[in-house]
Amino acid sequence: MPKLLPADEAFLTTAPAIYAETFDIALPASEVWAQITADDPLAWCSLLKGRWTSERPFGVGTTRQMRVAGLAKVQEHFFVWEEGRRKAFYLTSANVPVFERLAEDYVVEPAGDDRCTFTWTIAVEPSAIGKAGGPLNSFLFGRCFKDTRKHFPKP
């Protein structure tokens, strides 16, 4: 699989394309964290199928493999891991050459005993081929956000 460029925290705010959404959720932060770190990560997203390729306990250096829309296969490396609160990764490789670099950031913050916010940020630097796929990326990422809104209860 073609290798991608690594990313850091700065890339999450400076990437050429950034997709982000914050969800208000009627569940404790610990329950949302448990779901986003479950054995079947992001299972509620209809276009995603994944598995951890590292053993628990997870932390910086954890790896994961995901399939996107049944076509793209990507390898991920977590470079931020604040247990119970935040995790971020960048793609190390992908079987489709549409990105030079891609990183995602997940932040779960309590908003009371039985509520929290979940902010999901996707930062993208498309490849020359991938620049034409901007509308497709918007659709795919938007679909994941839509599935997330459906999955989690609103306050």
HUVENNOR-V668101 format. One record per residue. SS is DSSP state (H for helix, E for strand, C for the rest). PHI is phi in whole degrees, 0 to 359 (* if undefined). Layout:
ss=(SS	SS)
phi=(PHI	PHI)
This chain:
ss=(C	E	E	C	C	C	C	C	C	C	H	H	H	H	C	C	E	E	E	E	E	E	E	E	E	C	C	C	H	H	H	H	H	H	H	H	C	C	C	C	C	C	C	C	C	C	C	E	E	E	E	E	C	C	C	C	C	C	C	C	C	C	E	E	E	E	E	E	C	C	C	E	E	E	E	E	E	E	E	E	E	E	C	C	C	E	E	E	E	E	E	E	E	E	C	C	C	C	E	E	E	E	E	E	E	E	E	E	E	E	C	C	C	C	C	E	E	E	E	E	E	E	E	E	E	E	C	C	C	H	H	H	H	H	H	H	H	H	H	H	H	H	H	H	H	H	H	H	H	H	H	C	C	C	C)
phi=(*	299	278	248	287	290	232	227	300	299	300	296	243	241	300	300	225	230	242	211	209	247	248	271	233	271	215	297	305	297	289	293	302	300	289	279	243	295	299	249	299	56	301	286	277	298	264	241	218	216	205	284	248	242	278	286	283	279	187	304	100	300	234	212	239	229	247	244	56	71	246	276	238	231	248	237	232	276	251	229	209	247	312	84	227	208	211	215	222	233	284	265	201	208	277	239	273	260	233	276	203	211	222	228	228	239	233	244	231	297	228	132	293	236	217	202	243	234	251	241	241	238	247	228	240	287	281	303	293	289	300	289	268	307	298	293	299	302	296	298	292	299	295	298	296	298	299	293	301	291	290	268	291	272	293)
